[in-house]
Amino acid sequence: MSLSLKSLLVYGVIVGVLLGKTIPTTEIWQQLKRFPRSALLNAPVAEQKVIGSDDGPVKVYIKVHEKSPRILCATPQLRNMELMDPNFSWKGPKGTDLSKRPDMNISLTGTLTIDDFRKDLSGVYVCTIYFYSPSTKSLQSLNLKYFLYAYRDPNYTYEFQVQYHAADCQNAYNSLFLKRLHTALNQLTSDLAYTISIHKSTCHTLKVPLAGIQYELYLTLKLHLDVEELDSICENNQEDCDHNLRLEKVRHRVEAFFSKQADMYREIFGLLPFVYYIDGTLQVIRADRCKPGFGKDHKKHPNCPGCCVVCGPGSYSSGRHVSCLPCIEAIHYGESDCDIE
């Protein structure tokens, strides 16, 4: 009956004691290596692994400043084969020899790992494996290609869409109301390092069955982060510095603001104001944003559709858009400006 790895180690120590000598751990391990390899193939996998393919390049997405998965210089078929005298060679972007780079780790079995991945490390990586086939004793080689992409999680914000009844679209009171609404909304978020702007305001005439002609204001509200104010808050209290927590507080306050208006108007008997909120029209829309040099593209990166992936050569992102835009002058990964000298 085959012994487990742990049992073999214990067995080796016991034998050494009975024979009156100490067996070094390295010697025990060398002895273990002579046992059938099948006993070692079922060891638990602690890290994510990426395997190459004969069918074409494999895309690998690595979060900025995090450790890469273990990128194997092997295909599923080669991984289960015995290779005689294998030799591995890794080339990075622009043909760089990775064996000479201190930030690249290549194991004896040809596995590549990168401890601190940055956007400038994105690009094409090629592993070449040379080996003798035990059956034919002939030298063989295989090139495996990997596309490594740096990515970030998207920064998100909210925009709000809401509708108000109006007396008519030409009434001067509409402008005064919008100014008062803008002031009231910003009082809600003054302590959260956010301001709210009325990004868009349009008035429409509606013919409503059994109600005749009515006028409605369609408003789009946008959030803007006050970076200097946030920096000041973070200096005084790091616990209040969490961006997502503050953003969610803004959303809840805006929702409560319009909910209270609806409750108030339901309690009014008689004439309503010239302009009043239409209950149930508030829409909260999440809008993702990517940092400069990164963009979302679910068609090009279907395995990472929600990621802000580094913009490749021939494209850029200034951070104002969620996607990378075409730019012939952009020759590096992660370009944030198309006017490159």
C-alpha positions as CSV (number, residue, x, y, z in Angstrom):
1,M,0.0,0.0,0.0
2,S,1.4,3.4,-0.9
3,L,2.4,5.8,1.8
4,S,1.5,9.4,2.0
5,L,4.1,12.1,1.8
6,K,3.8,12.9,5.5
7,S,4.0,9.2,6.4
8,L,7.2,8.7,4.4
9,L,8.9,11.6,6.2
10,V,8.0,10.1,9.6
11,Y,9.0,6.6,8.4
12,G,12.4,7.9,7.4
13,V,13.0,9.6,10.7
14,I,12.0,6.4,12.7
15,V,14.3,4.2,10.6
16,G,17.2,6.6,11.2
17,V,16.6,6.4,15.0
18,L,16.4,2.6,15.0
19,L,19.7,2.4,13.0
20,G,21.4,4.9,15.4
21,K,22.0,7.7,12.9
22,T,20.3,10.9,11.9
23,I,19.1,11.1,8.3
24,P,19.2,14.7,7.0
25,T,15.9,16.1,5.7
26,T,17.4,16.6,2.3
27,E,18.3,12.9,2.1
28,I,14.7,11.9,3.0
29,W,13.4,14.2,0.3
30,Q,15.8,12.7,-2.2
31,Q,14.5,9.3,-1.3
32,L,10.9,10.5,-1.7
33,K,11.7,11.7,-5.2
34,R,12.3,8.1,-6.2
35,F,8.7,7.1,-5.4
36,P,6.1,7.1,-8.2
37,R,5.3,10.7,-9.3
38,S,1.6,10.0,-9.0
39,A,1.9,10.3,-5.2
40,L,3.0,13.9,-5.7
41,L,0.5,15.0,-8.3
42,N,-2.5,15.4,-5.9
43,A,-0.9,18.0,-3.7
44,P,-3.3,20.9,-2.9
45,V,-2.8,24.0,-5.1
46,A,-2.4,27.2,-3.1
47,E,-2.0,29.6,-5.9
48,Q,-3.8,30.3,-9.1
49,K,-2.1,28.9,-12.1
50,V,-2.2,29.8,-15.8
51,I,-1.4,27.2,-18.5
52,G,-0.4,27.9,-22.0
53,S,-2.2,26.8,-25.1
54,D,-1.3,25.4,-28.5
55,D,-4.3,27.2,-30.0
56,G,-2.9,30.8,-29.5
57,P,-2.1,33.4,-26.9
58,V,-3.5,33.2,-23.4
59,K,-4.7,36.4,-21.9
60,V,-3.8,37.0,-18.2
61,Y,-5.2,39.8,-16.1
62,I,-3.2,41.0,-13.1
63,K,-4.3,43.6,-10.7
64,V,-1.9,46.6,-10.4
65,H,0.7,46.2,-7.6
66,E,-0.4,42.6,-6.8
67,K,1.4,39.3,-7.4
68,S,0.7,37.6,-10.7
69,P,-0.6,34.1,-10.8
70,R,1.9,31.3,-11.5
71,I,2.3,31.3,-15.3
72,L,3.4,27.8,-16.4
73,C,5.6,27.2,-19.4
74,A,3.5,24.2,-20.4
75,T,0.3,23.1,-22.1
76,P,-2.2,20.8,-20.5
77,Q,-0.7,17.9,-22.6
78,L,2.9,18.7,-21.7
79,R,2.0,19.2,-18.0
80,N,1.1,15.5,-17.8
81,M,4.1,14.2,-19.8
82,E,7.6,13.2,-18.6
83,L,10.1,15.5,-20.3
84,M,13.8,14.7,-20.5
85,D,16.3,17.6,-19.9
86,P,13.8,20.4,-20.2
87,N,15.1,23.9,-20.7
88,F,13.0,27.0,-20.3
89,S,13.5,30.5,-21.8
90,W,11.2,33.5,-21.0
91,K,11.1,36.7,-23.1
92,G,9.1,39.8,-22.1
93,P,7.8,42.8,-24.0
94,K,10.3,43.9,-26.7
95,G,12.1,40.6,-26.4
96,T,13.5,41.3,-22.9
97,D,15.4,38.4,-21.4
98,L,13.4,37.9,-18.1
99,S,16.1,35.7,-16.5
100,K,18.2,38.8,-16.1
101,R,15.5,40.9,-14.4
102,P,15.4,40.9,-10.6
103,D,11.7,41.6,-10.5
104,M,10.9,38.4,-12.4
105,N,10.9,35.0,-10.7
106,I,11.4,31.9,-12.9
107,S,11.4,28.5,-11.2
108,L,13.4,25.5,-12.3
109,T,10.3,24.1,-13.9
110,G,9.8,27.3,-16.0
111,T,7.0,28.9,-14.0
112,L,7.0,32.7,-14.1
113,T,5.7,34.9,-11.3
114,I,5.9,38.6,-10.9
115,D,5.6,40.0,-7.4
116,D,4.6,43.6,-8.0
117,F,2.8,44.0,-11.3
118,R,2.7,47.5,-12.9
119,K,1.0,48.8,-16.0
120,D,4.3,49.2,-17.8
121,L,4.9,45.4,-17.4
122,S,1.9,44.7,-19.7
123,G,2.5,43.2,-23.0
124,V,3.5,40.0,-24.8
125,Y,5.4,37.3,-23.0
126,V,6.8,34.3,-24.8
127,C,8.1,31.1,-23.2
128,T,10.2,28.6,-25.2
129,I,10.6,25.1,-23.9
130,Y,13.2,22.7,-25.3
131,F,13.1,19.1,-24.3
132,Y,13.9,15.5,-25.4
133,S,11.0,13.2,-26.0
134,P,11.6,10.0,-24.0
135,S,9.9,8.0,-26.7
136,T,11.8,9.3,-29.7
137,K,14.9,10.8,-27.9
138,S,14.7,13.7,-30.4
139,L,15.0,17.4,-29.4
140,Q,11.7,19.3,-29.5
141,S,10.8,22.9,-28.8
142,L,7.5,24.8,-28.3
143,N,6.8,28.5,-28.1
144,L,3.9,29.6,-25.8
145,K,2.6,33.2,-25.9
146,Y,0.8,35.1,-23.1
147,F,-0.7,38.5,-23.1
148,L,-0.3,40.1,-19.7
149,Y,-2.6,43.0,-18.9
150,A,-2.6,45.2,-15.8
151,Y,-6.0,46.1,-14.5
152,R,-7.7,48.1,-11.8
153,D,-11.2,47.9,-10.2
154,P,-13.3,50.8,-11.6
155,N,-14.0,53.9,-9.5
156,Y,-17.7,54.5,-9.6
157,T,-20.0,57.4,-9.0
158,Y,-23.7,58.0,-9.2
159,E,-25.9,60.3,-11.2
160,F,-29.5,60.9,-10.5
161,Q,-32.5,61.5,-12.9
162,V,-35.7,63.1,-11.5
163,Q,-38.8,64.8,-12.8
164,Y,-40.8,67.8,-11.6
165,H,-44.2,69.2,-12.5
166,A,-43.9,72.8,-13.7
167,A,-46.5,75.6,-14.2
168,D,-45.3,76.0,-17.8
169,C,-42.0,75.8,-19.6
170,Q,-41.7,79.6,-20.0
171,N,-42.3,80.5,-16.4
172,A,-39.4,82.4,-14.8
173,Y,-40.0,80.7,-11.5
174,N,-38.4,77.5,-13.0
175,S,-34.9,79.1,-13.0
176,L,-35.3,80.3,-9.4
177,F,-36.5,76.9,-8.3
178,L,-33.5,75.2,-9.9
179,K,-31.1,77.6,-8.0
180,R,-32.8,76.8,-4.7
181,L,-32.8,73.0,-5.5
182,H,-29.0,73.2,-6.3
183,T,-28.4,74.9,-3.0
184,A,-30.5,72.5,-1.0
185,L,-28.8,69.4,-2.5
186,N,-25.3,70.7,-1.8
187,Q,-26.2,71.3,1.8
188,L,-26.9,67.6,2.0
189,T,-23.3,66.7,1.0
190,S,-21.2,69.6,2.3
191,D,-19.5,67.4,5.0
192,L,-18.8,64.5,2.6
193,A,-16.4,66.2,0.1
194,Y,-19.0,66.0,-2.7
195,T,-20.9,68.6,-4.6
196,I,-23.9,68.1,-6.8
197,S,-24.6,69.9,-10.1
198,I,-27.7,70.1,-12.2
199,H,-26.0,68.7,-15.2
200,K,-29.0,68.9,-17.5
201,S,-32.4,70.5,-17.3
202,T,-35.1,70.3,-20.0
203,C,-38.8,71.2,-20.0
204,H,-41.3,69.2,-22.0
205,T,-45.0,69.7,-22.8
206,L,-47.0,66.5,-22.3
207,K,-50.6,65.8,-23.4
208,V,-51.9,63.5,-20.7
209,P,-55.2,61.5,-21.3
210,L,-58.0,63.0,-19.2
211,A,-55.6,65.6,-17.7
212,G,-54.9,67.9,-20.7
213,I,-51.6,69.6,-21.2
214,Q,-49.0,69.4,-18.5
215,Y,-45.4,70.6,-18.2
216,E,-42.5,68.6,-16.7
217,L,-38.9,69.4,-15.9
218,Y,-36.5,66.5,-16.6
219,L,-33.3,66.9,-14.5
220,T,-30.0,65.1,-14.5
221,L,-27.9,65.5,-11.3
222,K,-24.2,64.7,-11.2
223,L,-21.8,64.2,-8.3
224,H,-18.3,65.8,-8.1
225,L,-15.6,64.8,-5.7
226,D,-13.8,67.7,-4.0
227,V,-10.3,66.2,-3.9
228,E,-8.8,69.0,-1.7
229,E,-11.6,68.7,0.8
230,L,-11.3,64.9,0.9
231,D,-7.5,65.2,1.5
232,S,-8.2,67.5,4.4
233,I,-10.7,65.1,5.9
234,C,-8.2,62.2,5.5
235,E,-5.5,64.1,7.3
236,N,-7.7,64.6,10.3
237,N,-9.4,61.1,10.4
238,Q,-8.4,58.2,8.2
239,E,-11.5,56.3,9.3
240,D,-13.7,58.9,7.4
241,C,-11.5,58.6,4.3
242,D,-13.2,55.6,2.6
243,H,-14.4,56.8,-0.8
244,N,-17.1,54.2,-1.3
245,L,-18.5,54.6,2.1
246,R,-18.8,58.4,1.6
247,L,-20.4,57.9,-1.8
248,E,-23.0,55.5,-0.4
249,K,-23.9,58.1,2.2
250,V,-24.4,60.7,-0.5
251,R,-26.8,58.3,-2.4
252,H,-28.8,57.6,0.8
253,R,-29.2,61.3,1.6
254,V,-30.3,62.1,-1.9
255,E,-32.9,59.3,-1.9
256,A,-34.2,60.5,1.5
257,F,-34.4,64.1,0.2
258,F,-36.7,63.2,-2.6
259,S,-38.7,60.7,-0.5
260,K,-39.4,63.5,2.0
261,Q,-40.6,65.8,-0.7
262,A,-43.1,63.1,-1.9
263,D,-44.4,62.6,1.7
264,M,-44.8,66.4,2.2
265,Y,-46.8,66.9,-1.1
266,R,-49.1,64.0,-0.2
267,E,-50.0,65.9,3.0
268,I,-50.8,69.2,1.3
269,F,-54.5,69.9,0.7
270,G,-55.4,72.6,-1.9
271,L,-53.0,74.2,-4.3
272,L,-49.5,72.7,-4.9
273,P,-46.4,74.8,-5.6
274,F,-45.6,76.0,-9.1
275,V,-42.9,73.3,-9.3
276,Y,-43.1,70.0,-7.3
277,Y,-41.4,66.6,-7.4
278,I,-43.2,63.8,-9.2
279,D,-43.2,60.8,-6.8
280,G,-41.4,57.7,-8.0
281,T,-39.4,59.4,-10.8
282,L,-36.0,59.3,-9.0
283,Q,-33.6,57.1,-10.8
284,V,-30.2,56.3,-9.4
285,I,-27.7,55.3,-12.0
286,R,-24.2,53.9,-11.2
287,A,-21.6,55.2,-13.6
288,D,-18.1,53.5,-13.6
289,R,-15.0,55.5,-14.2
290,C,-11.5,54.3,-15.0
291,K,-8.3,56.0,-14.0
292,P,-6.2,57.6,-16.8
293,G,-4.5,54.9,-18.9
294,F,-7.2,52.3,-18.2
295,G,-10.5,51.5,-19.8
296,K,-13.3,48.9,-20.0
297,D,-13.9,46.8,-23.1
298,H,-16.0,43.7,-22.6
299,K,-15.5,42.7,-26.3
300,K,-11.7,42.7,-26.2
301,H,-11.5,41.5,-22.6
302,P,-14.6,39.1,-22.2
303,N,-12.9,37.3,-19.3
304,C,-12.6,40.6,-17.4
305,P,-15.6,42.6,-18.5
306,G,-15.9,44.7,-15.3
307,C,-12.2,45.5,-15.1
308,C,-10.5,48.8,-16.0
309,V,-7.8,47.2,-18.2
310,V,-4.6,49.0,-19.3
311,C,-5.0,50.7,-22.7
312,G,-2.8,49.0,-25.3
313,P,-0.6,50.6,-27.9
314,G,-2.7,52.6,-30.3
315,S,-5.1,53.8,-27.7
316,Y,-5.3,56.0,-24.6
317,S,-7.6,57.1,-21.8
318,S,-7.5,60.5,-20.1
319,G,-9.9,59.3,-17.3
320,R,-12.9,61.3,-18.6
321,H,-14.2,58.2,-20.4
322,V,-14.8,54.7,-19.3
323,S,-13.2,53.2,-22.4
324,C,-9.9,53.5,-24.2
325,L,-10.0,55.7,-27.3
326,P,-8.0,55.3,-30.5
327,C,-4.7,57.2,-30.8
328,I,-2.1,56.4,-33.4
329,E,0.6,58.3,-31.5
330,A,0.2,56.2,-28.4
331,I,3.0,53.6,-28.5
332,H,3.1,52.4,-24.9
333,Y,0.7,50.6,-22.6
334,G,-1.3,52.9,-20.3
335,E,-1.1,56.2,-22.2
336,S,-3.2,58.9,-20.7
337,D,-2.7,61.6,-23.4
338,C,-3.0,61.4,-27.2
339,D,-0.8,64.5,-27.7
340,I,2.4,62.7,-27.2
341,E,5.7,64.2,-28.4
